[in-house]
Structure formats: C-alpha cells, structure tokens
Amino acid sequence: MLIRATIKGSVDSVVAENTHDKGSDKINLQLKKVENGTRIYEGAWIAHDTTGQIPYRTIIRVTSPVGKIASAQVEWLDPTVSHKPEEIVAGNFTGSWYNFNSTSPVLFINSTSGKVGIGTTSPSAELDVNGDILADNILIKVSEVNVSSNCNYVEFTNLDGNSAWFYKLLFVVKNAGASTCKYALYVNGDTTDTNYYSQRFEAYGTSTVIERYNNNYFCQGIASGERAMATATITKDPDGYFRWTSQAGQASGSSIHIQLWAGVKNATITNITSIRVAASVPNGIGAGSKLILYKARR
C-alpha cells in the first residue's frame, strides 16, 4: 500500500504511523516531488487485515527544521475485506470457508473440503469455475474406469460431443479371453461393425502390415493373457462424420508390435452421446484394465 503526504513549506522529516489491532508500524516517508512550494512524500506499507473490523488509524507526523511537530490523523476500514471478520487472523484461514466477495462471489475457499470456487460459493470439485476458462490447452477428465472383473465392453454415456473439440481415450488392457482379441469403438449405440471402416498400419520386428477393414477396430492382435496400451483421439468432423485415430502397442516377450489406426463411421451423426469400447472375444477386457476418457472443451 502506498502512503502519500502533501506538505506545504519546508520540513525536516515526515513519518506515517499506522495503528491496527495487531499493533502499529512506522514508515519514514521520502520526498518524491516538489511543485510550486508543495512537497510530496511517499512510503510503502504492507496492510494487515483487521480481525474485528477495527479501523486503521494513520497519523502523519511532520517535524520542522526548528524541531516543531505537527500531526494529522485519519481513520479508515480496509476496503478489500469482505469476509467475516472472525474467520481470518493475521492472514491465516481459521474458519470453514473464506469468501473474497460476499455479494457477488469472486473467489471462494472451503477449507474443510479443500475445494475452491471461482464465481460460485458451492464448489463441487477441487476447482469449480462458474464461467469460461481461457487457456492454450485444457483437457477435462470425463470418466475413469478401473475394471474390477472381466467384461466384454466398457461404455461411456451422457456425453456431449458438440461441446468438445475432441475426446481422448487412454486404454490399458489385459486380454482375459481364451483367444486373440481385437478392440473396437462404437458410437451412439450403433454396434453394427459394417457401419464403420478402419485402416491399420502395423510394424513388428522388420515386418510391416497395411490392411483396410469394414469394421471399427482401433487395437488388435492381443493374444490371450497379453497386455496392450492404446490412445485414441475421437471426434465428429466438420461434415458430421464420427472419426478416430489411434496408436497402440503390445508386446509378447521380445516381439513388440506398434499399430497406427484411422477410422470413420459411414453415416453422419448429429452429436457424440456415447462411446463403447468393445472386445471381440468374451472377457477380452480383463480385471485390472483401465480406461480414462478426456475431452478438449470448446
């Protein structure tokens, strides 16, 4: 905080004494400017929150060249304090909540739950923002599934693809099925394989394979008992087609496979409301598998 005193005539020193409920501070003000016989003195002071709304008292004491002392006094409240006075002491959060603007919530901290709200006094997440966020990049976790028992598919529902630039799927899987498994992506409940096309490029050892399919695979060739990891970027393109690209990797001993996929649904959609990750064999998504779906919000 800047304290400024305007003095007419010649003085030897100017001191500001600030009194608050925690004590008092003295600040020696320095001469900054002289204009038409008026001298401007300034000094910096770190403000202290008043726990009981006791007003600040600022006294300016001026000493003349002949030792005479004059003073002026003003009392004031900290205009930045809108919290309950009993809930902050010496800058520490001691209450269960802290609201930086009680009439129109700007920043709210719930020290009991550890949640912070911006524009809301009822944060439902660690950081809950009621408004737009401006950032170069932001991914929001939509859902996380830790598979506890073997299953054939995992489905993400209640999605709104029109509010996202794209979805990002992280997929770590163990094939608990009895035979080699492929993994497919279905959108909006359409589980007809021939309504999709996909293209695969795969490299293993010194060999490569390029194939086209009338289905919706994004990871394949995972032997029984083996594990794989894949990431898929999923979106509705500007013409309304459901599209994905993915990268997958799996290893069986020293045999390492790398797969690149691209796929499309052969009819347009108006939105992405659900995404199903399905195995081609029973129990192809084994216990311990993990899926996380993120979205890049528009």
Order of alpha helices (4+ residues) and beta strands (2+ residues): beta-beta-beta-beta-beta-beta-beta-beta-beta-beta-beta-beta-beta-beta-beta-beta-beta-beta-beta-beta-beta-beta-beta-beta-beta
